[in-house]
Amino acid sequence: MKVVLISVAVVVMAAVVLITWNWYVAEQAAETTVPAAPGAPWAWENTLTGKSATIPADWKQEKAEDFQGTVLTLTHKSGKSLIYLVHEENADDVSLQEYVEARGDTMRRELAIEKLEPAPSGESYQGEGAKLFQRAIAGTQVLIWRSRPHQFWRAATITDPDYKYLEFEAGKIIASLRQTTQ
């Protein structure tokens, strides 16, 4: 009788381990798979300039305005990446460098960025960092530019580091959004 009970217990434990393993493997595969984007891209209009940008279907606009001056907040349908576009007017006609020097500490704190440096083009500043986002350390990036006198913009991304393709996609979206600020 003991042998039968022990045998049944071993079979039940093996079944539980197998079911748990299959569930774990399925969850891991689901998180690393790049989902196909259903639907068509959509157009977003920058109400400050009247210019439009095309946004991929798997990004949606959020209504939340976490930062003063936020013009647009986008989240990827996976929940693993966030983009926000912020506009700021400055009463003084300062250069981009002067603006970054004056506001840089705040921007670095927002995104846990160590330093902001001029981009290779010289027409913007950029920085990278990492911060806690949705219970994980996420990569952060910011791009800051001046569209005309008194007009400054920054686009920032917060992306789960396991989703590198979203960093690339977010960069393309930011390039498109930047065109709406000119």
C-alpha positions as CSV (number, residue, x, y, z in Angstrom):
1,M,0.0,0.0,0.0
2,K,2.9,2.4,0.9
3,V,4.5,1.7,-2.5
4,V,1.2,2.6,-4.3
5,L,0.8,5.8,-2.4
6,I,4.4,6.8,-2.9
7,S,4.1,6.0,-6.7
8,V,0.9,8.1,-6.9
9,A,2.6,11.0,-5.1
10,V,5.6,10.9,-7.4
11,V,3.3,10.8,-10.5
12,V,1.3,13.8,-9.2
13,M,4.5,15.8,-8.4
14,A,5.9,15.0,-11.8
15,A,2.7,16.2,-13.4
16,V,2.7,19.4,-11.4
17,V,6.4,20.1,-12.3
18,L,5.6,19.4,-16.0
19,I,2.6,21.7,-16.0
20,T,4.5,24.5,-14.1
21,W,7.4,24.1,-16.5
22,N,5.2,24.4,-19.6
23,W,3.4,27.4,-18.2
24,Y,6.8,29.1,-17.4
25,V,8.2,28.4,-20.9
26,A,4.9,29.7,-22.5
27,E,5.2,32.9,-20.5
28,Q,8.8,33.4,-21.4
29,A,8.1,32.9,-25.1
30,A,5.1,35.3,-25.0
31,E,7.3,38.0,-23.5
32,T,10.1,37.7,-26.0
33,T,7.9,37.4,-29.1
34,V,7.5,40.6,-31.2
35,P,3.7,40.8,-31.7
36,A,2.4,41.7,-35.1
37,A,0.7,45.1,-35.1
38,P,-2.9,44.9,-36.0
39,G,-4.6,47.8,-37.6
40,A,-3.2,50.7,-39.5
41,P,-0.9,53.5,-38.4
42,W,-2.7,56.6,-37.2
43,A,-2.0,60.3,-37.5
44,W,-1.2,62.6,-34.6
45,E,-1.4,66.4,-35.0
46,N,0.8,68.7,-33.0
47,T,-1.8,71.3,-31.9
48,L,1.0,73.9,-31.3
49,T,2.3,73.7,-34.9
50,G,-0.6,72.1,-36.9
51,K,1.8,69.5,-38.3
52,S,1.1,65.8,-38.3
53,A,3.1,62.6,-37.6
54,T,2.3,59.0,-38.4
55,I,2.3,56.7,-35.4
56,P,2.5,52.9,-35.7
57,A,-0.7,51.1,-34.8
58,D,0.8,49.3,-31.8
59,W,1.4,52.7,-30.0
60,K,-1.5,54.4,-28.3
61,Q,-1.9,57.9,-27.0
62,E,-2.4,58.3,-23.3
63,K,-4.2,61.2,-21.7
64,A,-2.0,61.4,-18.6
65,E,0.2,64.5,-18.4
66,D,2.9,63.5,-15.8
67,F,5.2,66.4,-16.7
68,Q,4.3,70.0,-17.1
69,G,4.2,71.0,-20.8
70,T,3.5,67.4,-22.0
71,V,2.1,67.6,-25.5
72,L,2.0,63.8,-26.1
73,T,2.4,60.6,-24.2
74,L,2.5,57.3,-26.1
75,T,2.7,53.8,-24.7
76,H,3.4,50.6,-26.6
77,K,0.7,48.0,-26.4
78,S,3.1,45.6,-24.6
79,G,3.4,48.1,-21.8
80,K,7.2,47.9,-22.1
81,S,7.9,51.3,-23.6
82,L,6.7,54.9,-23.0
83,I,7.4,58.0,-25.1
84,Y,6.6,61.5,-24.1
85,L,7.0,64.8,-25.9
86,V,7.3,68.0,-23.8
87,H,7.2,71.6,-25.0
88,E,8.5,74.6,-23.1
89,E,8.5,78.3,-24.0
90,N,11.2,80.5,-22.5
91,A,10.6,84.2,-22.2
92,D,14.3,84.9,-22.8
93,D,15.9,84.1,-26.2
94,V,18.5,81.7,-24.8
95,S,20.5,79.3,-26.8
96,L,19.9,75.5,-26.6
97,Q,23.1,75.2,-24.6
98,E,22.0,77.8,-22.1
99,Y,18.6,76.2,-21.9
100,V,20.1,72.7,-21.2
101,E,22.5,74.2,-18.6
102,A,19.5,75.9,-16.8
103,R,17.1,73.0,-16.9
104,G,19.5,70.0,-17.2
105,D,19.5,69.0,-13.5
106,T,15.7,68.6,-13.6
107,M,15.7,66.6,-16.8
108,R,18.5,64.4,-15.5
109,R,16.6,63.7,-12.3
110,E,13.3,62.9,-14.2
111,L,15.0,60.2,-16.3
112,A,18.0,59.2,-14.1
113,I,20.4,60.5,-16.7
114,E,24.0,61.1,-15.7
115,K,24.9,63.7,-18.3
116,L,23.4,65.5,-21.3
117,E,25.7,66.0,-24.2
118,P,25.5,67.7,-27.6
119,A,24.3,65.2,-30.3
120,P,26.7,64.7,-33.2
121,S,24.7,67.0,-35.4
122,G,25.1,69.8,-32.9
123,E,21.4,70.7,-33.2
124,S,20.2,68.9,-30.1
125,Y,21.3,67.4,-26.8
126,Q,20.9,63.8,-25.8
127,G,21.4,61.6,-22.7
128,E,20.9,58.0,-21.6
129,G,20.2,56.5,-18.2
130,A,18.2,53.9,-16.3
131,K,15.4,54.1,-13.8
132,L,12.8,51.9,-12.0
133,F,9.8,51.5,-14.3
134,Q,7.0,48.9,-13.7
135,R,9.1,46.9,-11.2
136,A,12.1,46.7,-13.5
137,I,15.1,48.8,-14.3
138,A,14.3,50.4,-17.7
139,G,16.6,52.2,-20.1
140,T,15.9,55.9,-20.5
141,Q,16.8,58.3,-23.3
142,V,16.1,62.0,-23.9
143,L,16.6,64.2,-26.9
144,I,16.3,68.0,-26.4
145,W,16.1,70.6,-29.2
146,R,15.2,74.2,-30.0
147,S,12.7,74.6,-32.9
148,R,12.9,78.4,-33.0
149,P,13.5,81.3,-30.6
150,H,11.9,80.7,-27.2
151,Q,10.7,77.2,-28.2
152,F,12.2,74.1,-26.7
153,W,11.2,70.5,-26.9
154,R,12.3,67.2,-25.4
155,A,11.3,63.7,-26.3
156,A,12.0,61.0,-23.8
157,T,11.7,57.2,-23.8
158,I,11.5,54.7,-21.0
159,T,11.9,51.1,-22.3
160,D,12.2,47.7,-20.7
161,P,15.8,46.6,-21.6
162,D,14.5,43.2,-22.7
163,Y,12.7,44.9,-25.5
164,K,15.5,46.4,-27.5
165,Y,13.4,46.5,-30.7
166,L,11.2,49.1,-28.9
167,E,14.1,51.4,-28.4
168,F,14.7,51.4,-32.1
169,E,11.0,51.9,-32.9
170,A,10.7,54.7,-30.3
171,G,13.7,56.5,-32.0
172,K,11.9,56.4,-35.3
173,I,8.8,57.8,-33.7
174,I,10.7,60.6,-32.1
175,A,12.3,61.5,-35.4
176,S,8.8,61.7,-36.9
177,L,7.5,63.8,-33.9
178,R,10.4,66.1,-34.1
179,Q,9.4,67.0,-37.7
180,T,6.1,68.3,-36.2
181,T,7.9,70.8,-34.0
182,Q,9.5,72.9,-36.8
